[in-house]
Amino acid sequence: MNEPATFPAIPFEDHFRLSLGDFQRILGIAQSSGGSFAELFLEYRAYNFIVMEEDIIKETAESICLGLGIRVVAGEKTGYGYTNDLSFEKIKKAALSAAAITSSPTTVRVVDLSQIRPVHNYYRACEIPHRAPLGKKIGLVKEAYLACQKSDPAVKKVKAAFQDQIQYVTIANSDGLLVSDARPLLKLSCVAIAQKGRRREYGFSGGGGRVGLEYFVSALTPAEIGKAAAQEALSLLEAKDAPAGEMPVVLSPGNAGVLIHEAVGHLLEADFNRKKTSVFWDKFGSRVASPLVTIYDDPTIPAFRGSYNIDDEGTPPRKTLLIEKGVIKGLLQDRLSAGLMKMPLTGHGRRQDFTDIPIPRMANTYIDKGEYDPEEIVKSVKKGFYADRFQGGQVEDSGKFTFSVSSGFLIENGKLTVPVKQATLIGSNVDILNKIEMVGHDLMFGLQTGTCSKEGQDVPVTDGCPTLKISKMTVGGLR
């Protein structure tokens, strides 16, 4: 097998037609009104999309995004301008717009830029997706679609979708940084709808990451994705409605990581704590969870969807300890919050594209493994609920949350028995974190298909956890 591609493979001049001297002039203009920091973010993104539905390739699309964003920081204030026209006059206009956040004209200084390369390559792409022929990608979609469709006559409708992109970024700032990266991203997913009488159920599966097309040969085949989507829909046809009330809850490994992402991870992003809107804002160094709970966010896991060689401010990412044995130890920082809070950068400044400012975001968030055998955890529950697959949820700044569980099982006398569906988990993060009384040694991650939204910006993420037992939790269902 070929070695993974080393990025960045193409100099920034080839995409943006701007020179080192241009960057220096633009940064000088951006700071001409007295900003303490200026930054350029240049992006070139090629994106492909294929959908198969109703037995035909229903849609194919290809798009290219090109543009530049300019940020000027003055204290807590941020000015931002952007343009998709990279002529110098348009860029100058965007720079002056960003500079308007301040009104103390100063002498334009020349920034001495020093170009560096990312120290590590966390991408694992041998067969670069955007260079592959369309026919090969369509073949992957058809394989997933047909495997799902042929799984069982009860599968009545299938939709398979393929997405790939390559994102070239260059970041230059008034501290002298100049760095580039080229980020591959790949996803193949399948949706199945199964029907039995008047009852219809939905199943989903998928995979991908910062990988190449060889992933769908060596790691997860399209047929496996299609069959998994069908199996989930078929199993839900036999599921009962979930019970309701307070009871012990066991969370499945991998899939339940989304609950940790939403209920805990967002509230440990630095901007929410700096602005005192997170329930954790005054809890740094305090115990907020069971001593069994340790939580990390790690953008450096090779090939993962949420990983990157540099963040969108050019900072090298690092594995960040958020909670250690129940005590808050860290926050996810971008440059602005880290400076204002006088805390170290963690490499979590992310943005959707060149039209957005960077903000602190999660990457790959997970509860670390514990010591218990998963079977031992289930056996410890006489009567309770096993939450397997999640559809999503809502979390308030106070930490209160509701999560929809698409499928799970009753636990009776230490065994998984009746499959159930459409449950809701209700609680608050601090309460639930303190009620975690068993943590499995089976750390897993969810599907490599996730996207996180915050302040109108979407970024790719992954989350995970081992099997977890919560001593008591409110389950919404049928009484």
DOMI-368279 format. One line per 8 residues: number of its first residue (from 0); their letters; for each residue x, y negated, z of C-alpha. Coordinates in Angstrom, 3 decimals. Each point is the difference from the previous one (the first is absolute). Layout:
# DOMI-368279
NUM> a> X Y Z  ...
***
This chain:
# DOMI-368279
0> mnepatfp> 0.000 0.000 0.000  1.190 -3.524 -0.706  1.011 -2.257 2.846  -2.621 -2.581 1.079  0.272 -3.236 -1.927  2.055 -2.699 1.653  -1.762 -3.349 0.259  0.206 -2.790 -0.987
8> aipfedhf> 0.890 1.267 -3.465  -0.511 -3.254 -1.966  1.535 -3.444 0.790  -2.486 -2.712 0.960  0.999 -2.076 -3.030  -1.507 2.635 -2.313  -3.487 -0.459 1.452  -0.146 -3.613 1.112
16> rlslgdfq> 2.346 -1.832 -2.407  1.262 -2.139 2.858  3.617 -0.463 1.021  1.728 -0.348 3.323  0.243 -3.728 -0.671  -3.772 -0.172 -0.591  -0.653 1.626 3.373  2.274 -2.505 1.715
24> rilgiaqs> -1.721 -2.978 -1.642  -3.497 1.288 0.830  0.872 0.636 3.643  1.419 -3.514 0.223  -3.226 -1.481 -1.392  -2.058 2.089 2.430  1.925 -1.467 2.947  0.014 -3.555 -1.336
32> sggsfael> -2.710 -1.071 2.460  1.843 1.339 3.029  -1.134 3.616 0.420  2.239 2.075 2.246  -0.202 3.083 -2.226  -0.844 0.697 -3.645  -0.474 3.295 -1.804  -0.637 1.227 -3.546
40> fleyrayn> -1.837 3.268 -0.664  0.075 1.179 -3.620  -2.054 2.974 -1.137  -0.363 2.043 -3.180  -2.477 2.883 0.288  -1.059 2.541 -2.633  -3.132 1.956 0.927  -1.824 2.947 -1.631
48> fivmeedi> -3.393 1.478 0.830  -1.889 3.046 -1.359  -3.464 1.269 0.976  -1.755 3.207 -1.057  -3.720 0.337 0.644  -2.944 1.764 -1.679  2.473 2.324 -1.775  1.731 -2.798 -1.903
56> iketaesi> 2.899 -2.384 0.543  -2.246 -2.913 0.825  2.565 -2.721 0.526  3.653 -0.753 -0.535  1.570 -3.324 0.837  3.411 -1.569 -0.048  0.850 -3.370 1.498  3.047 -2.130 0.636
64> clglgirv> 0.300 -2.558 2.776  2.744 -2.646 -0.061  0.411 -2.964 2.278  1.844 -1.920 2.664  -1.025 -1.168 3.458  1.746 -2.765 1.961  -0.278 -0.343 3.757  1.121 -2.911 2.155
72> vagektgy> -0.031 0.291 3.799  0.043 -2.878 2.484  -0.508 1.169 3.586  -3.295 1.909 0.081  -1.160 -1.548 -3.278  0.332 1.783 -3.336  -0.342 -1.519 -3.455  -0.455 2.319 -2.971
80> gytndlsf> -0.132 -0.422 -3.744  0.068 2.536 -2.826  -0.070 0.235 -3.768  -0.142 2.662 -2.691  1.712 -2.376 -2.431  3.747 0.244 0.593  0.928 -3.133 -1.920  2.104 -2.279 2.173
88> ekikkaal> -2.565 -2.819 0.025  -2.789 2.281 1.269  2.284 1.473 2.650  1.033 -3.517 1.067  -3.673 -0.945 0.377  -0.640 3.069 2.196  3.082 -0.827 2.095  -1.192 -3.569 0.577
96> saaaitss> -3.447 1.295 0.983  1.574 2.261 2.608  2.276 -2.818 1.181  -2.999 -2.253 0.685  -0.459 1.758 3.356  2.629 -2.436 1.306  0.473 -3.711 -0.565  3.564 -0.764 1.041
104> pttvrvvd> 1.981 -0.415 -3.228  3.544 1.253 0.220  3.030 0.328 -2.239  -0.304 2.992 -2.324  2.764 2.433 0.830  1.385 2.814 -2.147  -0.561 3.413 1.531  2.944 2.370 -0.221
112> lsqirpvh> -1.694 3.296 -0.963  1.728 3.319 0.592  -1.544 2.958 -1.847  -0.200 3.289 1.893  -1.450 3.436 -0.712  -2.298 1.972 2.320  2.101 2.234 2.234  -2.304 3.030 -0.302
120> nyyracei> -2.219 1.529 -2.680  -3.184 1.442 1.504  -1.622 0.786 -3.363  0.028 3.514 -1.448  -0.868 -0.460 -3.662  1.824 2.142 -2.549  -2.553 -0.204 -2.819  -0.955 -3.675 0.133
128> phraplgk> -3.813 -0.138 -0.480  -0.253 -3.217 -2.016  2.412 1.385 -2.595  -1.945 3.238 -0.513  -2.325 0.391 -3.020  -3.720 -0.591 0.505  -0.811 3.545 -1.116  1.962 1.522 2.868
136> kiglvkea> -1.857 -2.102 2.557  -3.359 0.878 -1.549  0.996 3.654 0.308  0.420 -0.404 3.773  -3.423 -1.619 0.296  -1.672 2.772 -2.022  1.677 2.698 2.084  -1.346 -1.462 3.252
144> ylacqksd> -3.445 -0.613 -1.512  -0.445 3.502 -1.411  1.335 1.736 3.115  -2.570 -1.874 2.066  -2.862 0.551 -2.438  0.626 3.751 -0.325  0.351 0.609 3.730  -3.683 0.744 0.506
152> pavkkvka> -3.295 -0.450 -1.923  -1.195 -2.194 2.879  2.510 -2.676 -1.049  -2.182 -2.235 -2.158  2.122 -3.071 -0.556  3.736 -0.683 -0.090  2.111 -3.104 -0.376  3.797 0.121 -0.306
160> afqdqiqy> 2.225 -3.067 -0.111  3.702 -0.632 -0.581  1.910 -3.191 0.827  3.654 -0.855 -0.404  1.943 -3.208 0.236  3.502 -1.380 0.117  0.528 -3.255 1.867  3.202 -1.986 -0.505
168> vtiansdg> 0.558 -2.706 2.623  2.744 -2.562 0.564  0.180 -2.102 3.160  2.197 -3.053 0.463  -0.038 -2.341 2.977  1.657 -3.057 1.502  2.016 2.170 2.405  1.960 1.186 -3.041
176> llvsdarp> -1.709 3.365 -0.517  -0.432 1.391 -3.510  -1.220 3.600 -0.279  -2.029 2.106 -2.459  -1.925 3.260 0.159  -1.973 2.229 -2.385  -2.816 1.934 1.668  -1.735 2.978 -1.624
184> llklscva> -3.456 1.000 1.233  -2.160 2.914 -1.109  -3.437 1.378 0.927  -2.284 2.758 -1.311  -3.367 0.452 1.683  -3.174 2.001 -0.475  -3.564 -0.439 1.217  -2.530 2.861 0.017
192> iaqkgrrr> -3.750 -0.098 0.548  -1.583 3.341 0.870  -3.719 0.670 0.143  -2.187 2.669 1.610  -3.707 -0.595 -0.419  -0.592 -3.641 0.804  3.142 -0.277 2.063  3.076 -1.674 -1.515
200> eygfsggg> 3.429 -0.331 1.598  3.234 -1.734 -0.914  3.613 1.223 0.115  3.288 -1.778 -0.637  3.648 0.938 -0.382  3.127 -1.500 -1.492  3.734 -0.476 0.181  2.933 -2.065 -1.182
208> grvgleyf> 2.415 -2.500 1.528  3.272 -1.652 -1.030  0.642 2.967 -2.279  0.242 1.058 -3.637  -2.166 2.309 -2.081  2.038 3.002 1.162  -1.911 -0.343 3.320  -3.030 1.602 -1.671
216> vsaltpae> 2.083 3.073 -0.781  2.188 0.456 3.051  -2.099 -1.439 2.860  -3.715 -0.093 -0.792  -1.590 1.150 -3.258  -3.023 -1.685 -1.584  -1.881 3.315 0.277  0.567 0.018 3.770
224> igkaaaqe> -1.333 -3.553 0.231  -3.122 0.882 -1.998  -0.725 3.152 1.993  0.459 -1.806 3.330  -2.547 -2.668 -0.982  -2.494 2.696 -1.004  0.594 1.978 3.188  -0.749 -2.983 2.213
232> alslleak> -3.269 -0.712 -1.820  -1.032 3.684 0.091  0.774 0.383 3.701  -2.116 -3.047 0.821  -2.994 1.637 -1.681  0.041 2.523 2.842  0.693 -2.518 2.764  -2.481 -0.991 2.697
240> dapagemp> -0.628 -3.527 1.212  2.385 -1.039 2.750  -1.091 -0.046 3.647  -0.062 -3.212 2.029  1.228 -0.936 3.440  3.191 -0.136 2.028  2.250 3.004 -0.363  3.628 1.077 -0.414
248> vvlspgna> 1.252 -0.716 -3.526  2.888 1.645 -1.825  1.450 -1.929 -2.957  1.426 1.963 -2.915  3.667 -0.419 -0.973  0.707 -2.344 -2.903  -3.519 -1.028 -0.921  -0.711 -1.660 3.352
256> gvliheav> 2.984 -2.304 -0.458  -2.362 -2.536 -1.559  -1.591 -0.516 3.415  3.402 -0.869 1.480  0.740 -2.274 -2.972  -3.196 -1.992 0.396  -0.599 0.089 3.757  3.593 -0.552 1.124
264> ghlleadf> 2.336 -0.926 -2.867  -1.646 -3.249 -1.092  -0.025 -1.302 3.551  3.792 0.449 0.176  0.641 -2.181 -3.054  1.884 -3.069 1.167  -2.252 -2.731 -1.422  -3.027 1.218 1.984
272> nrkktsvf> 2.099 -0.029 3.179  1.595 -3.377 -0.736  -3.463 -1.483 -0.493  -1.318 1.825 3.109  -2.829 1.671 -1.931  1.201 3.545 0.763  -1.066 1.713 3.200  3.705 0.818 0.432
280> wdkfgsrv> 1.331 -3.578 -0.275  1.023 -0.194 3.685  0.751 3.712 0.485  3.569 0.198 -1.333  1.964 2.270 2.329  -3.192 1.173 1.704  -1.577 3.439 0.035  -3.053 0.152 -2.273
288> asplvtiy> -0.182 3.732 -0.744  0.557 3.455 1.419  3.678 0.863 0.637  -0.448 2.647 -2.708  -0.436 -2.666 -2.692  2.922 -1.262 -2.098  -0.772 -1.909 -3.215  2.330 -1.007 -2.845
296> ddptipaf> -0.283 -1.799 -3.304  2.658 1.145 -2.445  0.335 -1.476 -3.528  3.144 2.112 -0.571  -1.582 3.463 -0.387  1.173 1.171 -3.452  -2.676 0.190 -2.737  -2.871 -1.177 2.219
304> rgsynidd> -2.604 -2.353 -1.409  0.637 -2.617 2.676  3.805 0.027 -0.352  2.246 -2.610 -1.640  3.695 -0.842 -0.313  -0.562 -3.641 0.978  -3.133 -1.742 1.202  -1.555 -2.888 -1.922
312> egtpprkt> 2.304 -2.478 1.737  3.133 1.947 -0.925  0.529 1.427 3.500  1.236 3.611 0.262  -2.733 1.991 1.794  0.587 2.040 3.118  -1.838 2.619 1.979  -1.753 -2.044 2.694
320> lliekgvi> -0.998 1.307 3.412  -3.368 -1.524 0.922  -1.053 1.990 3.064  2.326 2.235 2.013  -1.538 2.375 2.546  -2.998 -2.305 0.277  1.950 -3.298 0.266  -0.008 -2.677 -2.730
328> kgllqdrl> 3.584 -0.348 -1.210  -0.221 -1.779 -3.346  -2.024 -1.880 -2.586  -0.021 0.009 -3.794  1.732 -3.213 -1.017  0.274 -2.197 -3.054  2.430 -2.911 -0.216  -2.434 -2.702 1.189
336> saglmkmp> -1.279 1.842 3.071  3.428 1.328 0.957  1.417 -3.531 -0.077  -2.813 -1.524 2.024  -0.031 2.859 2.521  3.828 0.177 0.123  -0.082 3.714 -0.731  2.038 2.073 -2.506
344> ltghgrrq> -1.196 0.666 -3.531  -1.350 3.502 -0.636  -0.494 -0.164 -3.777  -3.820 -0.062 0.020  -0.649 -3.206 -1.976  -2.217 1.202 -2.861  -2.221 -1.575 -2.646  -2.378 1.301 -2.647
352> dftdipip> 1.632 -1.933 -2.838  1.688 -3.273 -0.924  -3.183 -2.005 0.661  0.071 0.858 3.728  2.112 -1.021 2.975  1.688 2.843 1.928  -1.586 1.032 3.309  0.848 2.742 2.534
360> rmantyid> -1.365 3.329 -1.247  0.208 3.670 0.843  1.801 2.447 -2.299  0.021 3.630 1.286  -1.552 0.031 3.483  -0.228 3.055 2.230  -0.221 1.453 3.492  3.103 2.055 0.648
368> kgeydpee> -0.245 3.719 0.685  -0.415 1.416 3.490  0.551 3.416 1.559  -3.355 1.796 -0.186  -0.941 2.769 -2.406  -3.062 -1.071 -2.045  -1.851 3.223 0.854  0.642 -0.637 3.684
376> ivksvkkg> -1.591 -3.439 -0.370  -3.178 1.388 -1.549  -0.148 2.827 2.571  0.027 -2.566 2.825  -3.425 -1.340 -1.084  -3.077 1.880 1.150  -2.481 -2.161 -1.891  0.968 -2.897 -2.238
384> fyadrfqg> 0.572 -1.368 -3.476  2.865 0.510 -2.476  0.340 -2.989 -2.358  1.558 1.140 -3.279  -0.511 -2.463 -2.886  -0.620 -3.744 0.289  -1.763 -2.441 -2.327  1.154 -3.229 1.647
392> gqvedsgk> -1.121 -2.351 2.723  -0.120 -3.450 1.538  2.160 -1.485 2.748  -0.512 -3.272 1.863  2.771 -2.208 1.374  -1.124 1.123 3.460  0.989 3.559 -0.905  -3.544 1.380 -0.206
400> ftfsvssg> -0.466 2.304 -2.987  -2.379 2.301 -1.855  1.279 2.680 -2.374  -1.950 2.188 -2.401  0.976 3.673 -0.041  -1.038 1.713 -3.225  0.617 3.534 1.264  0.920 1.866 3.154
408> fliengkl> -0.933 2.954 2.187  -1.631 0.715 3.303  2.371 1.397 2.593  -1.637 2.697 2.094  1.897 1.991 2.628  3.338 -0.984 -1.488  -0.825 0.840 -3.616  -0.995 -1.948 -3.115
416> tvpvkqat> -3.507 1.193 -0.876  -2.728 -1.861 -1.888  1.130 -2.459 -2.726  -1.570 -3.424 0.503  -0.161 -3.220 -1.990  -0.699 -3.718 0.271  1.187 -0.693 3.535  1.052 -3.372 1.339
424> ligsnvdi> 2.744 -0.488 2.581  -0.563 -3.028 2.238  2.357 -1.517 2.539  2.731 -2.512 0.755  3.656 0.552 -0.793  1.416 -0.518 3.512  -2.589 2.334 1.513  0.579 2.724 -2.590
432> lnkiemvg> 3.807 -0.329 0.111  -0.141 0.633 3.746  -2.267 3.005 -0.429  2.393 1.889 -2.270  0.922 2.955 2.195  1.579 2.455 -2.463  2.238 -0.687 -3.033  0.884 2.777 -2.443
440> hdlmfglq> 3.390 0.791 -1.491  -1.529 0.138 -3.515  0.575 -3.558 -1.268  -1.489 -0.368 -3.482  -0.817 -2.889 -2.316  -3.227 -0.712 -1.862  -0.461 -0.049 -3.758  2.470 -2.163 -1.924
448> tgtcskeg> -2.856 -2.097 -1.397  -0.673 -2.651 2.662  -0.313 -3.758 -0.388  -0.283 -2.480 2.862  -1.852 -3.323 -0.226  0.792 -3.090 2.062  -0.848 -3.630 -0.710  -1.025 0.911 -3.540
456> qdvpvtdg> 3.280 1.770 -0.790  0.263 3.718 -0.800  3.248 1.955 0.441  0.778 3.742 -0.205  0.371 1.784 3.359  0.162 3.421 1.606  -0.963 1.098 3.517  0.291 3.144 2.066
464> cptlkisk> -0.274 1.732 3.346  0.210 3.430 1.601  -3.020 1.763 1.509  -1.280 -2.201 2.847  -2.411 0.698 2.845  -2.012 -2.899 1.415  -1.561 0.925 3.330  -3.276 -1.819 -0.642
472> mtvgglr> -1.320 -2.085 -2.874  -3.398 -1.168 -1.262  -1.115 1.922 -3.082  -2.909 -1.423 -1.991  -2.223 2.524 -1.766  -3.302 1.743 0.656  -1.222 0.692 3.531
***
